Amino acid sequence: MAAVVSWIAESVPEILQISGMTLQTFLVFCAAFLLANVLLKRSRNLPPYPAGCVPVLGHFLALGRAPPLKLAAWRRQYGDVFTVRLGMEDVVVLNGYTAIKDALVDRSELFASRPQVYFLDLITGNGKDMAAVRWGPGFRQRKRFAYTVLKNLGMKVGRGSMEGHIREEANCLCSRMAEYKGQPFDFAHDVTVTFANVICSMLFGKRYDYGDETFQELKKAIDAVVIGLAAGQVISVFPFLRFVPGGLVFSLHHVLWEEISRHREHLDRKNPRDFLDFCLLEVDQQDKVEGLTEENVMYMAMNLILAGTETTAGTLLWALLYITQNPAIQQKVHEELDAVIGVSLPTLSHRPQLPYVNACLLETMRIRTVVPFALPHATTQDVKVREFHIPKGTQVILNLYSLHVDPTYWPDPERFDPERFLDAEGNIINKPESFMPFGGGRRVCLGEKLARMELFLFFSTLLQSFTFRTPEGTPPPNTDYVLGLTWSPRPFQVCATPR
């Protein structure tokens, strides 16, 4: 109780300031929440609650600043399936390979919907996109259409792929790094621009320079959305926070609406150039997606920008951080690249011949799962999970982090060891058990194939071109993280020396 009182004392002034509410209104809200919390009965036979649940807040205080670590600790105490209370909502958490595979793969359709989470609905138009749309024909049609269009635009290996464009962006990134002349620098912004250029070229035929002011604003908007999604449950608990200005979020909408208007004005119906062109043609023709509107197109494009920028950029940053931390592993990468490629630059055709390079990327995705919980799921009907009953519409969190640090499958899980993904003959193990960085089933990441292409080409090109080391007189970068919707490394500097 003391923790609750302390939290309220510290938080109330800030909440009142940002929401413009009076103390009286705030107290009315709190009284209503307390009353509802008392009256609301818990569903029968849900999985057990961990300790630390308090009125109104539920388990928010108990989860602390590192929810993935806390949920992993609770798994050891309460098992693979338990319930956390987020405000006044019961949320079922699934942990471990068996439980998550059952939900994502074996019975995928039963867990394939999305819950109502205020901020998620805000930035997706209450399910007018692909990521947050509830389960049903609308979701299936939009996802199938988007996947087909992205494949036509190059999300594939072989003729007509995006490989050439990705390699050009990799060369631009190398040129950018060379400008630092071996001096310490934080290259998070440069990496983010690089990944944004790949997805933006597919979406609306545009790339950004590293110092572009428009991109700076776009990045601020993306960051605001990512932070807002991470705080979405807090906003659901305290509805008055919904009135906090969301200008940065809507600035991203503004950028996309401008692009849609530009594409509509110059649309060539016989020669669609990019994702927006294909979507606008479908809006007019209504052949594949029933009732598709320009508003749907805007939200779908926003999905792809968010998913195609933050997650992949974060993964590459983690890979370079761990490579810098482990010079012996970096040396092995250099030796494999030199033996297979020589002085040229990598292509996708080299991927099967570079098992250690691939293993480094897979180990990065394991040890620092960039989206540790994925987006929340919801049950499409009443479901029995083990001996527990999960009602239709229940929010379900899939703790992917728990898969990747399970010592049953990954001994000494906090140690960075690419050899986990190599068999006795040194061949890559592509699909090990307890490894699902892109999720799975009906809601598997739409851009997984593109992400894997990008990560391989950017990582191998950078390591072929540079040696990364810690700046003189400073400790190696640590593996502490910033947890929003994604799991990002804290800012760190490296020196990139041309090879």
C-alpha positions in Angstrom: 0.0 0.0 0.0 2.9 2.3 0.7 4.1 1.9 -2.8 0.7 2.8 -4.2 0.5 6.0 -2.0 4.0 7.0 -3.1 3.2 6.4 -6.8 0.0 8.5 -6.5 1.8 11.3 -4.7 4.5 11.5 -7.4 2.2 11.1 -10.4 -0.9 13.1 -9.7 0.6 16.6 -10.2 2.1 15.5 -13.5 -1.1 13.8 -14.6 -3.2 16.9 -13.8 -0.7 19.2 -15.5 -0.6 17.3 -18.8 -4.4 16.6 -18.9 -5.6 20.0 -17.8 -7.9 18.3 -15.2 -8.9 19.6 -11.8 -8.2 17.7 -8.7 -11.9 17.3 -8.1 -12.4 15.6 -11.6 -9.4 13.4 -10.9 -10.8 12.2 -7.6 -14.1 11.4 -9.3 -12.3 9.3 -11.9 -10.4 7.5 -9.1 -13.6 6.9 -7.1 -15.3 5.4 -10.2 -12.4 3.1 -10.9 -12.3 1.9 -7.3 -16.0 1.2 -7.3 -15.8 -0.6 -10.6 -12.8 -2.6 -9.4 -14.8 -3.8 -6.4 -18.0 -4.6 -8.4 -16.3 -6.2 -11.3 -16.1 -10.0 -10.8 -13.2 -11.9 -12.1 -14.0 -14.5 -14.7 -14.1 -18.1 -13.4 -11.2 -20.4 -13.9 -8.8 -17.9 -15.4 -5.1 -18.6 -14.8 -3.8 -17.5 -11.4 -2.8 -13.9 -10.5 0.8 -13.3 -9.4 1.3 -11.4 -6.2 1.3 -7.6 -6.3 -2.2 -6.8 -7.7 -3.6 -3.6 -6.2 -6.9 -1.8 -6.8 -7.2 0.4 -9.9 -3.6 -0.2 -11.0 -3.7 -4.0 -11.0 -0.1 -5.3 -11.6 1.4 -2.1 -13.1 3.5 -1.3 -10.0 4.6 -4.9 -9.7 5.7 -5.1 -13.3 8.1 -2.3 -12.7 10.4 -0.8 -15.4 11.4 -4.1 -16.9 8.2 -6.1 -17.6 9.8 -8.8 -19.7 12.2 -9.7 -16.9 9.3 -9.6 -14.3 7.1 -11.8 -16.4 10.0 -14.2 -16.8 10.4 -14.3 -13.1 6.7 -14.9 -12.6 6.9 -17.8 -15.1 9.3 -19.6 -12.8 6.9 -19.1 -9.9 3.5 -19.5 -11.5 4.1 -21.5 -14.6 3.7 -20.9 -18.4 0.1 -19.5 -18.1 -1.0 -16.8 -15.7 -3.1 -13.7 -15.6 -2.0 -10.1 -14.9 -4.4 -7.4 -14.0 -3.8 -4.2 -16.1 -6.1 -1.6 -14.6 -9.5 -3.3 -14.5 -8.7 -5.8 -17.3 -7.6 -9.4 -16.9 -4.8 -10.1 -19.5 -3.6 -13.7 -19.9 0.1 -14.1 -20.4 1.5 -17.1 -22.3 5.1 -18.1 -21.8 7.4 -20.8 -23.1 7.6 -22.7 -26.3 4.8 -25.2 -25.7 2.2 -22.6 -24.7 3.1 -20.0 -27.3 3.4 -22.5 -30.2 0.0 -23.8 -29.2 -1.5 -20.3 -29.5 0.4 -18.9 -32.4 0.7 -22.0 -34.6 -1.3 -25.0 -33.6 -4.5 -23.1 -32.8 -3.7 -19.8 -34.5 -7.2 -18.8 -35.5 -8.4 -19.0 -31.9 -5.9 -16.3 -30.8 -5.8 -14.2 -34.0 -7.9 -11.2 -33.1 -6.8 -7.9 -31.4 -8.1 -6.4 -28.2 -9.4 -2.9 -27.7 -6.4 -0.9 -26.4 -7.0 2.8 -26.6 -3.7 4.1 -28.1 -3.5 1.2 -30.5 -7.0 2.0 -31.8 -6.1 5.7 -31.9 -3.2 5.3 -34.3 -4.9 2.6 -36.4 -8.3 4.3 -36.7 -9.9 1.6 -34.5 -8.7 -1.2 -36.7 -8.8 0.4 -40.1 -5.2 -0.9 -40.8 -3.8 -4.4 -40.9 -2.1 -4.7 -37.6 -4.9 -3.8 -35.2 -7.9 -4.9 -37.3 -10.0 -7.5 -35.5 -10.1 -11.1 -36.9 -12.3 -11.6 -39.9 -12.6 -11.3 -43.7 -11.3 -7.7 -43.6 -8.1 -8.6 -42.0 -7.5 -11.6 -44.3 -8.2 -9.6 -47.4 -6.0 -6.6 -46.4 -3.1 -8.8 -45.4 -3.3 -11.0 -48.5 -3.5 -7.9 -50.7 -0.6 -6.1 -49.0 1.6 -9.2 -49.1 1.0 -9.7 -52.9 1.8 -6.0 -53.6 5.0 -6.0 -51.5 6.1 -9.2 -53.3 5.5 -7.6 -56.6 7.5 -4.6 -55.4 10.5 -6.8 -54.6 9.9 -8.5 -51.2 11.3 -11.7 -52.6 14.6 -13.4 -53.5 15.5 -13.6 -57.2 14.5 -11.6 -60.3 12.7 -8.4 -59.5 13.7 -8.3 -55.9 14.6 -5.3 -53.8 18.2 -6.6 -53.4 19.7 -4.0 -55.7 18.1 -1.2 -53.9 19.0 -2.6 -50.5 22.6 -2.9 -51.6 22.6 0.7 -52.8 21.4 1.8 -49.4 24.1 -0.4 -47.7 26.7 1.4 -49.8 25.3 4.8 -48.8 25.5 3.7 -45.2 29.1 2.7 -45.6 29.9 6.0 -47.2 28.2 7.8 -44.3 30.3 5.8 -41.8 33.5 6.5 -43.7 32.8 10.2 -43.2 33.5 9.8 -39.5 37.1 8.8 -40.3 37.4 6.3 -37.5 36.3 8.8 -34.8 33.6 7.8 -32.2 30.1 8.3 -33.3 26.5 7.2 -32.5 25.1 5.9 -35.7 21.6 5.1 -34.5 20.1 7.9 -36.6 22.0 6.9 -39.7 20.9 3.3 -39.4 17.3 4.3 -38.9 17.4 6.5 -42.1 18.8 3.6 -44.0 16.0 1.2 -43.1 13.4 4.0 -43.6 14.7 4.5 -47.1 14.1 0.9 -48.0 10.5 0.8 -46.8 9.7 4.4 -48.0 10.9 3.6 -51.5 8.5 0.7 -51.6 5.6 2.6 -50.1 5.8 5.9 -52.0 9.0 6.0 -54.1 11.0 8.3 -51.9 14.3 8.2 -50.0 15.7 10.7 -47.4 19.2 12.1 -47.0 20.7 11.6 -43.6 20.2 15.3 -42.6 16.7 15.7 -44.1 14.5 17.9 -42.0 11.3 16.2 -43.1 12.7 12.9 -42.0 13.7 14.4 -38.6 10.0 15.3 -38.1 8.9 11.9 -39.4 11.3 10.2 -36.9 9.9 12.2 -34.0 6.4 11.1 -35.0 7.5 7.4 -35.3 9.2 7.6 -31.8 6.0 9.2 -30.4 3.9 6.3 -31.7 6.3 3.7 -30.4 6.3 5.2 -27.0 2.5 5.7 -27.0 2.0 2.1 -27.9 4.1 1.0 -25.0 2.0 3.2 -22.7 -1.3 2.2 -24.3 -2.3 0.1 -21.3 -1.7 3.1 -18.9 -4.0 5.2 -21.1 -6.6 2.5 -21.0 -6.5 2.6 -17.1 -6.6 6.4 -16.9 -9.0 7.5 -19.7 -8.4 11.2 -19.0 -4.9 10.8 -20.4 -6.6 10.4 -23.8 -6.9 14.2 -23.9 -3.2 14.7 -23.8 -2.2 16.3 -27.1 -1.1 13.8 -29.7 0.3 16.2 -32.2 3.4 14.1 -33.1 1.2 11.1 -33.8 -1.1 13.1 -36.1 1.9 14.7 -37.8 2.7 11.2 -39.1 -0.9 11.0 -40.4 -0.3 14.3 -42.1 2.8 13.2 -43.9 1.0 10.1 -45.2 -2.1 12.0 -46.3 0.2 14.4 -48.3 1.8 11.4 -50.0 -1.6 9.9 -50.8 -2.8 13.2 -52.3 0.4 13.5 -54.4 0.0 9.9 -55.7 -3.7 10.4 -56.5 -2.8 13.5 -58.5 -0.1 11.7 -60.5 -1.6 8.2 -60.6 -0.7 6.2 -63.7 -3.3 3.4 -63.8 -1.4 1.3 -66.3 2.0 1.6 -64.5 1.6 1.6 -60.7 5.0 2.5 -59.2 4.7 1.7 -55.5 2.5 0.5 -52.7 0.4 3.7 -52.6 -0.3 3.4 -56.3 -1.4 -0.2 -56.1 -3.6 0.7 -53.1 -5.3 3.6 -54.8 -6.1 1.5 -57.8 -7.7 -1.1 -55.5 -9.7 1.7 -53.8 -11.1 2.5 -57.2 -11.6 -1.0 -58.4 -12.6 -2.9 -55.2 -11.4 -6.2 -56.7 -9.6 -7.8 -53.8 -10.3 -5.8 -50.7 -14.0 -5.2 -50.0 -14.7 -1.6 -49.0 -11.1 -0.4 -49.1 -10.8 3.4 -48.6 -8.0 5.9 -48.7 -8.2 6.1 -44.9 -7.5 2.3 -44.8 -4.6 2.9 -47.1 -3.1 5.6 -44.9 -3.3 3.4 -41.8 -1.9 0.4 -43.7 1.1 2.5 -44.9 1.7 3.7 -41.3 1.8 0.0 -40.2 4.5 -0.7 -42.7 6.6 2.4 -41.9 6.6 1.6 -38.2 7.2 -2.2 -38.7 9.8 -1.6 -41.4 11.9 1.0 -39.6 12.0 0.6 -35.8 12.3 -3.2 -35.5 14.9 -3.8 -38.2 17.0 -0.8 -37.3 17.0 -1.9 -33.6 18.1 -5.4 -34.5 21.0 -4.1 -36.6 22.1 -1.8 -33.8 22.0 -4.7 -31.3 24.0 -6.8 -33.7 26.7 -4.2 -34.1 26.7 -3.6 -30.3 27.3 -7.3 -29.6 30.0 -7.5 -32.3 31.8 -4.6 -30.8 31.6 -6.2 -27.4 33.0 -9.5 -28.7 36.1 -8.9 -30.8 36.8 -12.6 -31.2 33.3 -13.1 -32.8 33.9 -10.1 -35.0 37.1 -11.6 -36.2 35.4 -14.9 -37.1 32.8 -12.9 -39.1 35.7 -11.1 -41.0 37.4 -14.4 -41.7 34.3 -16.0 -43.1 33.5 -13.0 -45.3 37.1 -12.8 -46.6 37.1 -16.5 -47.4 33.8 -16.6 -49.2 33.6 -13.1 -50.8 37.1 -11.7 -51.0 37.3 -8.1 -51.8 33.8 -7.8 -53.4 30.6 -6.9 -51.5 28.0 -9.5 -50.3 24.9 -10.4 -52.3 22.0 -12.6 -51.3 23.5 -15.4 -53.3 26.3 -15.5 -50.7 23.8 -16.1 -47.8 24.0 -19.9 -47.9 27.8 -19.8 -47.9 28.0 -17.5 -44.8 26.6 -19.6 -41.9 28.5 -17.8 -39.2 27.3 -14.4 -40.4 23.7 -15.7 -40.4 24.2 -17.2 -36.9 25.3 -13.8 -35.5 22.0 -12.3 -36.7 19.9 -15.1 -35.4 21.6 -15.0 -32.0 21.0 -11.2 -31.9 17.3 -11.8 -32.5 17.3 -14.3 -29.8 19.2 -12.5 -27.0 17.5 -9.2 -27.7 14.1 -9.8 -29.1 13.2 -6.4 -30.4 9.5 -6.8 -29.9 9.5 -9.0 -26.7 5.7 -9.2 -26.5 4.6 -8.6 -30.1 1.3 -6.8 -30.4 -1.4 -8.0 -28.0 -3.7 -10.8 -29.3 -7.3 -11.6 -28.4 -9.2 -14.8 -28.4 -11.8 -15.2 -31.2 -14.0 -17.6 -29.1 -13.9 -19.3 -25.7 -10.7 -21.3 -25.5 -9.4 -23.8 -23.0 -5.6 -23.5 -22.3 -4.5 -26.4 -20.2 -6.9 -26.5 -17.3 -7.9 -22.9 -17.6 -10.9 -21.2 -19.4 -10.2 -18.1 -21.5 -13.3 -16.3 -22.6 -13.8 -14.9 -26.1 -12.3 -11.4 -26.5 -9.8 -11.8 -23.7 -6.5 -10.0 -24.3 -3.5 -12.3 -24.5 0.1 -11.3 -24.3 2.6 -13.7 -26.0 5.9 -13.4 -24.1 8.3 -14.1 -26.9 11.1 -13.0 -24.6 10.4 -16.1 -22.5 11.1 -18.4 -25.5 14.5 -16.9 -26.1 15.9 -17.0 -22.6 14.6 -20.4 -21.7 17.7 -22.4 -20.3 16.0 -25.6 -21.4 16.7 -24.7 -25.0 19.4 -22.0 -24.6 22.0 -22.8 -21.9 23.5 -19.7 -20.3 20.9 -17.5 -22.2 22.4 -14.1 -21.5 25.7 -15.0 -23.2 26.0 -14.0 -26.8 27.0 -17.1 -28.7 26.3 -17.4 -32.4 27.4 -21.1 -32.4 24.1 -22.0 -30.9 22.7 -21.7 -34.4 25.3 -24.0 -36.0 25.2 -27.8 -36.1 28.2 -30.1 -35.7 29.2 -29.6 -39.3 29.0 -25.8 -39.1 25.7 -25.5 -41.0 23.1 -23.0 -40.0 20.1 -24.2 -38.0 17.4 -22.0 -39.4 14.4 -23.2 -37.4 15.4 -24.2 -33.9 12.7 -24.9 -31.3 11.8 -22.0 -28.9 12.7 -19.3 -31.5 10.0 -17.1 -32.9 11.4 -13.5 -33.3 8.8 -12.7 -36.0 5.8 -14.3 -34.2 3.9 -16.9 -36.1 0.5 -18.1 -37.4 -2.1 -15.8 -38.7 -0.5 -12.7 -37.3 3.1 -13.5 -38.3 5.1 -10.4 -39.3 4.2 -9.5 -42.9 7.6 -8.2 -43.7 9.7 -11.1 -42.3 11.2 -11.9 -45.7 12.2 -8.3 -46.4 13.6 -7.9 -42.9 15.8 -10.9 -43.2 17.1 -9.7 -46.6 17.9 -6.3 -45.2 19.6 -7.5 -42.0 21.8 -9.9 -43.9 22.9 -7.4 -46.6 23.4 -4.4 -44.2 25.2 -6.5 -41.5 27.5 -8.4 -43.9 28.3 -5.2 -46.0 29.2 -3.2 -42.9 31.4 -6.0 -41.5 33.0 -6.6 -44.9 33.9 -2.8 -45.0 34.7 -1.9 -41.4 36.1 -3.1 -38.1 34.1 -1.9 -35.2 35.7 -1.1 -31.8 35.0 0.7 -28.6 36.4 4.3 -28.4 39.7 4.5 -26.7 39.5 4.9 -22.9 35.8 4.0 -22.7 34.2 0.7 -21.5 32.5 -1.5 -24.1 28.8 -0.6 -24.7 26.6 -2.4 -22.2 23.5 -4.4 -23.1 21.0 -2.3 -21.1 17.9 -1.5 -23.0 15.2 1.1 -23.5 11.8 -0.6 -23.5 9.0 0.9 -25.5 7.0 -1.1 -27.9 10.4 -2.2 -29.1 13.5 -3.2 -27.1 16.2 -0.8 -28.2 19.8 -0.4 -27.0 20.7 2.7 -25.0 22.8 5.2 -27.0 26.3 4.1 -27.6 29.3 5.1 -29.6 31.7 3.1 -31.7 34.6 3.7 -34.0 34.4 2.2 -37.5 37.8 1.6 -39.1 37.9 0.8 -42.8 39.3 -2.7 -43.5 
